[in-house]
Amino acid sequence: MEVKAFFQLQQTTRARHGMPPQPIEWFANLASSLGDRILYRLGWVKNQPVAGIVTLRYRDTLVYKYGAS
């Protein structure tokens, strides 16, 4: 659910900037490969995702990787 919702936001954001989005398979593969080291964080308003970020964790370091709104 989070991957799909983030991908939809990513499509909108990238289109606004005139850039193609990464394929949804890219984000699905990240989620399956990294397990609990990746987090999709979404902000919702009235059951609609309005913003999201993807963070990656390695040991004690958290990295902001992707964002969309």
N, C-alpha and C positions, 0 to 999 in steps of 0.2 A: 504494500500500500504506500509506504513512504517513498520508495523508489519511483513509482509511477507518478505520485503527486509532485515530487521534486522535478522529475523529468518534464512534466507539463509546464511548470514554472520556468524551467531552464529554456524550453522552446520559446516561450513568450519573451523572455529577457534577451536571448540571443537574436531573435528576429528584430527586436527593437533596436539592437546595435548593428543590424545588417550582417550577422554572422550565423552560419549553420550550427545547430546544436550537435553535441556528441550523440551517438546512437544510444537508445535506451539500454541496449545490451552492455554498453560500457559501464553504466551505473549498476546494472544488475550483476555484472561480473565482479565489480569492486565489492559489492555487498556480500556475494557468496565467497569470494577469495579472502577477504579481510575479517570476516566474522564480526566479533565484538570490538575490533579496532577501528571500525568505521561507524559513524553516526550520521544519520540524516535528521536534521532538526528543522521542524516546520512550524511556522506561525499561522494560526487559523483565525478567520473572522466569519462567524455564521456558517460553520461547516465548509468553508472554502479556503484552501491554502492560499496565502498571500505573500509569503516569503519563506525562503529556506536556505540552509547552509549545509555543507558536507564537511565534516571534520575527520581527520585521520589521527590515530594515536599510535605512538611507538614509545614503549617504556614510559618515561615521565614527560614526554613531549606531545602536545596536541597541536595539530596543524590545520588551519582553515584552508580548504582546498577549492571548493566551488560555492558560489552563491547565486541566488535567483530571486526575483520579486516580480 
